[in-house]
Amino acid sequence: MLSAEKQRFLKCQPLYNNLDISHQFNLTFIMCMKNPFKDQEISAWFYYNQYVPINETHGVNKRYEEHLINVWLVLLQNYPDAVVVDLGSNIGPFSLASRKMGNTVISVDPNPENHVLLYNSLVLNNLDVNYIQIMNAISDGHYTYKGATSVGMLLTNATKTGEGYVNYGASPIPYNNKKQIDYTVTSITLFDIFDIVPDRDTFIIKIDIQGFECMVFEKFLGLEKKPKFLPYLMIETAFGCPSPNNASPCVATYKTKFLPLLEKSGYIPHVPWPVSYQELKDICWFDVLFVHKDAKGFPYWDKHLSHRSFMLNSELSMKLLCERFLSQ
């Protein structure tokens, strides 16, 4: 494990979430984050907006993916005994919120720095029980990739060679500014995770692995008889959308294979209100919540949950965030 001090920035601050709905949550937990100047994707959003209560912003997302976490908390209340699997956990906003709700949590991320910060957060919150951290990539098989990095992320041809998933976006591999370092990433599968807690039957999954989501789920979705019940799948789907710079292996099969498998398996897409699969094919949503037909429902019509859609990832624009950095 890497020492968090190597980042020369370690900020652990209280964060909370307040939902003004019939089942109100008042969760407070400490989360350790990276230097916001270097982690503009996630840490910066919390660093600048940590003390904005959701009831004062009328459900608008001011922190990283808070509009998703608001819905997530309601889902977890439906299944308090479910195992939460956070695939691409990064520094752990979903993992910490889930553990605070009382669920057993399994966090999967290939980045050792993310795990160091997440473990610090767990200890500071006294949440380091019923919790499993896995420092691997997640894919459709067991692969090993060894590469060099010098810019904060693993340089890889995995998207072309099929060597498995490397989270090169949300979880950059730590680096040394003066020289390249070798880093080895190995992958596990969804079925490996099920085997960790074989006595548990219900799993709620959030997945954000930069365009490799289809590789994780396709084998499971293709089974006639599913080994586990997955009532909710919160999936970042933006990388399934065609674009000139999108190297995701899921682009070619997102509409023709992945979405049909979800539909055949009985999942209904929500954003957060229900939409049709044809709408998913016609419109590029950033995130989609897939709710199984046999799962317990949730009040997606509530004004604090449906105030904004899953079309965009954040309410504040990156331009505004950059302006804040420049003003420091």
Steps between C-alpha positions, in 0.01 A plus 500: 500500500610855433521756774238772472764758597671454165219701346597793730133567544270311734169660584238308691184699556138437603246452222131448538189429299150617589197380308176686563272205419274278705795285602756762599869427532746709693833337431828649606832339425861601452656446160870530420574641159784581265649834413212672313745668265612156381168318528255730328277206409383418854682654797460857379122475499497404867775744592305801376143391576518284810278713721202557271200312645292331233178647644636852441577427136164333430656174389755654267834323487774721643731221604627213292202288382286601795187469287589131458586447866163649604324228301753242616415550868133435433586181315713374789218557744298247300765231552686560829651149491626523141871505421600821324766455231673822396687427177742783426465634854767771473523684837168352605203741508257220412681247719502724808136603459404133460696387804349786701156363407606172660554284192794268456720656230755364254709770328698411189761730350847438350651818644693454828482871583121489485500208742731682743269801514190285520643294785586818690140616452363169624712509816418864575129418472525173696362322194787256441291191579278312254714657233725343235751688283622330183794650310433352158345596173166344405439341161354194326801281582829473685760714329834651598641818353834651588582843370682822572349830603642849522194727475285369780321227311591158370599509135330200347380343179248294690212648304649364178655174612223380730739461791232615741388815672730772625324797655695768321251777559341524842779323686839603363792294623733693736823612344844643559562826316868422438477155347264240369399218728374155413159406625323165473123478486312171522130458447228302673143426393156565642476132591820526706328769706197280555731228628642731769166497682340176377227505768355830373243502221422868436753744358451866404761618254633838398749488213714776349796349316539730203331307223566139595168448678363263235796264546415459869130421460448321169577148623275542804217651295526219247426231759149361490510442877681774690710385800428821695225760513612846389200730557680820397786573262626861498705515180696784346393463138663806344790296365258285305415802286687528169751784476827556308717461813307215662720189513256300710451140385132537594420755229460239225262278702330745738179530297505165324600267785537663842165682517307199356658275766387739775150514357477121464619462860207709623664835569310829458717809434453810717657848468369524781145465359430198276596524133480255212792311352438682176562828682832362626594426141394843376632713789842485664444500875802539726364254758210255503348313793375157393227373734405133484132430446490304827682769702335729751405832347617845606334846489667626182219754467608678819600855415834468677592187307359601162613862508762419240563209273799273456576668168798691640750399765521830693301817535804724518681527170865412467556853374377640829715256694808598301429866571499421871838331471646796313376741765691321780 
